[in-house]
Amino acid sequence: MRYNESVQLLQLNGKEGVTIVKFRYDRVKKVILTIIREAGILSYEELARRSAGRLSLLDGNNHWYMEEIVKDLEARGQLECSLDEGKLFVKSVS
């Protein structure tokens, strides 16, 4: 594991987002995609709750990492987020 490697996150508007350490990106991404694969579709709140239960304490805020990586995966076309009756839902595109 190399601590100096980083990932440039993407935003839906086509702009670059923040840069985060690759090992954190990979870990949080794996947790997010696993949860969504198991559930099919779930609310953002439920994804946040389940993610918190599977992520160890990182240097920082796990919820922030999850939120930023969900937006990145949506911008990359791997996830789809949609509103239904005021609730945000997340599902896998593939």
Secondary structure, 3 states (H helix, E strand, C coil): CCCCCEEEEECCCCCEEEEEEHHHHHHHHHHHHHHHHHHCEEEHHHHHHHHHHHCCCCCCCHHHHHHHHHHHHHHCCCEEEEEECCEEEEEECC
